[in-house]
């Protein structure tokens, strides 16, 4: 009989508390090595009615089933790969592939559906997971759905849940899970001695330079093709890396190497000791894969190279070296790969982490929920001026730690109102509705306040470029000057052309427009100000935002600025971007 660790009991208690008061889907976030199987087993043991626990690989089906049987509870298995299709038990552990093909045989209503590695559920309502959930919800509309994962984030759609029990919202539309009800930081597990301490080694030899790769969503060619082409350019780098891995692992017991592609993995195998090395890819047969993993766990093989197949559902506590030769756009996936080496084992003091991707990720860094906008980005903290919530965004800092810019859109804080708890509505970047003047997300198509259609910035630019008597200036810089109570802003483009705009602060309409366009966006919206006199603006000249495009129309012999476009995201080139 297992004794739950303190945090495992906290996760179980959070689950019971949540589902006693709500039918909303929930997710638990536990780092790799935290013992999700025990949490699942205890929840299943306490369940009063029928439960199915779903996962995507037979290894996890076996592992989760074993933990529950060790608690003295008889449970079934529904998995073609394990040659069992039990239906009569109160608790059944199933593979999603087998269950989806056998839904007609599963007609008993469930009280709880648990999904391990729940980040694999696609956002689009299609696929085997959604089919299974819809099937069991039809049998029981009040079905409770609980997910567990170490990586609550998908590269194709972002966060998998909306609200966090710590008191903030995630920037995501219509995620599958409503609420994260428990999360355990990796640092706490290491500090409390539940995981081995990671020792990150700063390799002196050359790294791969993956900075030129297109993002997962924007790539014009397949990701694998991009990676193969890049790795082929650096054969000597791969050889030098493998020589260093061998050198650094002389006194180590188990080495896991994460390769970028199958081609890359085969190249790596050529530089490793042949008798001590094995390769596992998606093309490896189940029988061969099982034997390789068994030999590795028995320490008959020292080096295990894999390509995207052993990031989940793999448990080899003796692993004490993790070598990363594949890039990832997600902090969570980085942590999950490293987590393969953090489990405790006899005589194991630490885990050596060799990162050859130059990712710059911190093993303890929280997930931001989006890929790095550029290689120079780092984790920054930005306080909401409306609710004081401390947001974590990608951004840039000066050498003295001063925040230069950030890429956050909306405050993620949770605020209490007379109608309940809601996400703070403060936006750091926004576009105004021309109908009601309210702020909306810069990617919104319709105003969330008056529901009128918002004009697409691309349409605005296209129209202005094609209209006679109109000018579009690609703004590179601004230069403000003050005379009396009048503020004049000159907008400069890359070719030394300029437009100018006057704001007479004696007139309420012009004062309001300046505050909405510029005062609201001071310091990227993190310190909005409202000015009453032009002279009050002077100390903030260097903090005034620069619009991406300035649109003007000709009035007799002069140009009158009619529209400013900030925070533009689209196909038209901005100033200083590559031509």
N, C-alpha and C positions, 0 to 999 in steps of 0.2 A: 504493500500500500504506500503510495507516494504522499509526501507532505508538500503541499503547495508552497512555493515561495511567496513572500509578502506581496509582490507586484502581481503575481498570478492570481492570488485571492482577490486583489483589488479589481482586476479585470473581470473576474467572475461576478463579484458583487455589483460592479457597474452594469453588467449585462442584465442581472436580475432586476435591479432598480429601474433600468430603462424600460424593459418590456412589461413590467408591472403597471407602468403608466402610459405606455404608448405602443402603437403598432408600426411606427416608423422604422424603416430599415436602418441598421446601425453597423458601424465598423469599429474593430479594435486594431490598433497599430502596435505591433510588438517587433522589435529588431530581430534579425536573424540570430538564432541561438538563445532566444528568451524562453523557449519551450511552449510554443503555441499548442502543440499536441496535448499537453497536460491541461491547458485552459479549456480546450475543446472537450477533452475527456470529462472534466469536472462538470461542465455545463450540461453535457449529455447525461451524466450520472444523475444530476438534479432534475432533469426534465421529467415531467409527469406523463407526457403523451409522446406520440411517435415523432422521431427526429431522423433526418437524413443529413449527413455531412458530405459535401461534394468537394472534390479536388480534381486536378487535371492530370496527375501522374500516379501510376500504381504504387510507387515508392511511398508517397504521402498517404495513400489509402492504407497501406500496410502499417505505416508508422502510427497514424492516428488510431487505427483499430487496436494495435498492440497496447497503446497507452491506456485505453479504456478497459481492455480485458485485464490488464494488470491492476486495475482498481476493483476488480471482481465483478464487472458487469459483462454479461454476455451480449455480444453485438454481431451484426451481420456484415457481409461484404457483397457489394454488387459491382463486379469488375470482370470483364471478359479476359483481361490480361492476367488476372489472378485465378481464372477459371472457377469463379463463384458468383452466383446470382441469388443471394438470400433475400427473401421478402417478408419473412415472418417475425423478425426481431423488432423490438421497440426502437432500437438505434441501429442505423445502417450506414456504413461508410462506402461511398460510391465514387467511381470515376465518372466525370461528366459525359464522356464519349459513350460509355455503356448505358448510362441512365437515359440519355437523350434518345438512344435507339430503342429503349425499352419502356417508354412512358406509359404505353397501353397496359403494361403489366403492373404498373404502380398506381393503383386507384385508391389506395387508403389515404385519407386526409392527414396532413402533417400539422403539428403545432409549431415546429421550428425547422427552418432550413439554414444550415450552416455552410458557408462557402469559404474554404481555405484558399489562400492566394487569390483573394477576391479582386485584386487589381486586374485580373485577366478578363473580367466581365467588360465587354465593349460598351461604349456609350450608346451607340445605335441599338435600337431595340430589335435586334435580330441575332441569330446564332443559337448555339445549344444552351447556353446559360439562360438566356431570356425565354427560350422555349420551355425549359424545365420550370422556371419560376412561374411563368404564366399558367402552366399545367397545374401546379400545386396550389396556386392562388385561386384557380377556378374551383378546386375541391374545398378550399378553405379561404374565404376572402380576408380573414383576419390572420393569415399566416405571417409569422414573424421571420424576418430574414436577417441573419447576422453574418458579417464578413470579417475575416482576419487576414492581415497582410503585414509585411515589413515595408512595403512601398506603396503608399496610398496615392499614387500618381501614375498617369499614363501619358506617354509622349504624344499620342495622337489626340488626346482630349483633355489633359490636365488632371486636376484633383478628382478623386472618385467620390468625395462627399462634400456637402455644402457647409454644415455648421460644426464647429469644434466645441467640446465641452469646456475648454479653457476660456471661452468667451469671445470667439471671433468667427468670421465667415471666410470661406475660400472664394477666390475670384473664379467662379465656374458656373456655367449655365446648365441646369437640369442634370446634375450628376445622378448616378443610380442610387447611392446611399445618401440618406438625409443627414446623418449625424455621426461624428466620431465620438464615441462614448468613453474611450480610454486610449491613452498613448503613453508609451514608456520611452524616454530618451535613452539612446545608446550609452551615453556617458554615465548614467546611473548604474547600468548593469556592470560596466567595467569598474567603476568606483567601489561598488559593493562586492566585487569579487565573483560575480556570476559569469563573467566572460573574461577571456585572456586579454591582456593589454596589447593593443596594436603598436608596433614599432615601425613607423614610416621611415624608410631609408631614401635619402635624397641621392639618387644615382648620379655619379660624376660623368658618366658617359652620355653620349647623345640620346635624346628622346626622339620619338616619332613626333612630327609636327602635324597634328590633326586639325589645326586651327583653320585651314583652308577648306575643310569639308562643309558642304551645304547642310543646313539643318535637316532634321528628320522629315519635317513637313514640306520643306521648300525644294528638296533635291529634284533635279531634272532627270537624273539617272539613278538606277537602283543603288541603294546604300552599299551593298556588297561590291558592286563594280567600282564605286568611288574608292573604297578601302583597298581593294586589290591593286588599283592603279597607284595609289599613294605608297603602299608598302613595297611594291616592286621597285620604286625609286630609291629605296634605302636598304639594299640587301646586306651591306656591311653593318648597318645599325642593328638589324635582326641578329646577326652572328655575334656582335659584341654584347648585345643584351643577354643572349643565351649563355655566353661564356661567363658573364657576371652572375647570372642566376645560379649557375652551377657552383661558382666560387663561393657565393654567399650562403649556399645551402649545404655546404660540406658537413656541418654538424647538425643539420636539420633532418626531420623524419619524413615529412610529407609536403610536396610542392604542387600547388594548383596554378596552372597557367591559363589565363583567359586570352584567347587569340581573337583577332578581328574577323577573319573569314576562314573557310576550310582551306583555301590555298595558302593562306598565311600560317595556319596550324601545321600543315604538312611541311612547310619550310622550317618552322620551329623544331619539329620532330627530327629534322636532319642534323640539327646542331646539338641534340641531347643524347645522353648515353642510351643506346638502342635497347639494351636489356632491361633498363630501369624505367622506360618511358612508354606511355600508352596515350592514344588519342580517342576522344569521344566526340562525335558530331551528331547532327540530326539524322544523318544517313546510316549511322551505326545500328546494326540489327539489335533487337531487344536482348537476344540471347548473348551476343558478344558484349553488349553494354553491361549487362548484369555481371558477367565474368570479370570484365575490366574493373568495375567498381568494387566487386568483392575482393579482387587481388589487391587493389589500392588500399582498401580499408584494412586488409590483413598485413599491410606494409610489405608485400612482396614486390610492389612497384613503387618507386619514389616520386616520379614526375607524371602528373596527369594533365594533359593539354585538352582543353575543350573549347567549343564554339557555341556559346549561348544556350547550352543545354543543362548546365549544372549550377545555375544561379538560384534555383529553388528545389526543394524536395531532396536535398543531398546532405547527408550527415556523416562526416568523417572527422571526429574530434582531434585526431593526431596531426591534422594539417597545421603546419607552423610557418609556411611561406605562401604568400599570395603574390603572384606576379601579374600585373595588369598590362596587357599589350593591345587592348581594344578600348576605343573611346566610348563614352556615354554622355548623353545630354542631361542626365538626371542624377542628382546627388543621391537619391534613394537607391538607384541601381548600383551606383558606385559603392555605397555602404553595404548593399546586399552581397556583392562579390567579395568584398573584404570580410564580411561576416562569416564566410565559409571557413575562415581560419581562426575565429575567435572563441570557439567552443573550448571548454575546459577538458584537459586530459592529464593523466599521470605524468609527472616530470616535465610538463610543458610550462615554460615561464612566460613566454610572450609569442606573438605572431609577427613575423617580418613581412612588411608590405612594400613591395617594389612596384612603384607606379611609373611606367614608361610612356604614359600618354600626355604628361604635362598638363593634366586637367586642372590642377590647382584646388581640387576639392579638399575640404577638411573632413576627416572621418566622422567627426562629431557635429558637423554642420547640419542645421535643419534644412529640409527640402523647401525650396522657394516656390515650386509649382510651375516653373517655366524654364526653358533652357537659357543658358547665358546669352545675352544679346550680342556680346563680343568677348574676346579672350581677356580683356582688361577688367571685366565686370567682377565685382565681389559683393559679398553679403553686407548690406547696410541697414541701419535702423532709422526709420522715419516716423516721427511723431505726428499723429493726426491733429491739426489745429482745432478741430471741432470737438472731438471726444477724448483726445489725449492718448489714444491707443498707440502702442509702439509697434508699427508695422515692420516686417522684414521683407525687403525688396532687393533685386539686383541693382547695383549702382556703381559709382566711381567715387573714390576719395583722393584727396591730395596727400602728399607725403606726410603732412602734419596731422592727418586724420580728418580734416575738414571735408564735409560732404560736397562733392562737386555737382553730381546729378544722380537721379534715380529713375527707374523705369516702372514704378508702381502706377496703377491707374486709380484704384478706389481703396478707401480705408477698409480694412478687414475686421474692424472692431465691432463688438456686439453692444448695443445700447438698449436700455430698458425704457419702454414707453407705456402709457396707460393701456395700450392695446396688446402689450406683450413685448418679447425681445425681437429686435430686428437688426439687420446689418446697418452700420453707420452709413449715411448717404453721401458722405463727403467724397468728392472726386478730385484727385490731384491733376488729372488731365481730363478734358471734356470738350464737347461741342454743344453750343446752345441751339435750342429749337427756335427757328425764326417765327413760329406761331405763338408760343407762350413764354419764350425767353428762359425756359428752364434748362438745367444742365443734364446732359446724357453722356453715356459712354462714347468714346470716339469711334467705336465700330458699330454703334446702334443704327438700325435702319428706320425705326419709328420712335417717336418721342414716348418715353415711359409715363409721361404726365398727361399730355393731351392726345396722345396716340396718332398724331398727324405724321405723315411721312417726312423723314428728315432728308434734306438734300445731300446727296453724295458729294464729297469734296472733289472727286474726279469729274463729276458732271459740271460742277462750278468752274473748275479750271478749263475743261474742254470748251464750255460755252464762252468763257471770257477770251480764250485764245482765238476763237472763230468769229467773235463779234467785232465789227468795225468800231473804232473809237474806244477800244478797251486795251488795257495793258496788264500783263502779268509779270511781276518782278520776283525772281527767285532770290529771296532775301538772305544775304550772308552776314550782315551786321546792322546795328542801329546806332544812331548818335542823337541823343536828346539834348535840347537846350531850353532854357527858361528865360522868358522876358515878361516881367510883371506877373500876372496870374495865368499866362498862356504857356503851355508846354508844347514844343514842336519836336516831332520825332522824324528823323530822316532815315529812310530805309535804303540800304546799299546792296547792290548785287555784285556778282563776280567780275563784271565788266565795267565797273565804276559808274554804272547808271544808278540814278536814285529817284525816289519819290518822297514826298514829305506830307505829314499830316499834323494839323494843329488841334490842340485840345484847350479850349478856353474854359478854365475852371469856374468862371463866373456864371456859366450856363449849366444848369442842372443836367440836361441831356448829355452834354459833352463830358461832364465830370463822371456821370454814371457809366458812360461807354468806356472811358479810360479805366475806371476801377474794374469793370467787368472783363476788359480785354487784357489789361496789364497788372493792375493791383491784385486781382484774384490769382494770378499766375506767378507772383513773386516767389523766387526760390522753388520753382517747379510745383507751386501750389502748397508747399509745406509751411509757408509763412505768409498767407494772404493778408493784404493790407487794404484799407480804404482811406483814400486821401481826400482832403478838403481844400487844400491850397497847393498850387503848383510847386512852391518852394519846398513843400514836405517831401516831394519825390526825389529831390537832388541827392540825398544821402544813399538812395537806392538805385542810382543810375546803372551801376554795374550788375545789378540783380534783375533788371527788367528783362522779360523774356523776348526772344527774337522770333517773329513769325516765320514760318517756312515759305509762305507765298503772300504777296501783297497784290491785290487786284484794284485797279483804278480805271475810271472812265474819264474821257476827255470832255471838259466843259469850256467851250471857247478855246482860249490859248493855254489853258491850265489842265493839270491832271488832278482829279479828286479821288482820294482813296475811299473805296466803297466796302472793301472786305479784307479781313486778315485771316489767314488760315494757320492755325497752330497745330502742333503734334500730328502733322500729316503722315499717313501711312498709305502708300499707293504706288502706282507705276511711274509717276512723274518724278524726275530727278530733283533732289533738293540741292541747295548750295553745298559745295565742298564734297559732294558725292562724286564717285567716278563717272566720267562722261561716257 
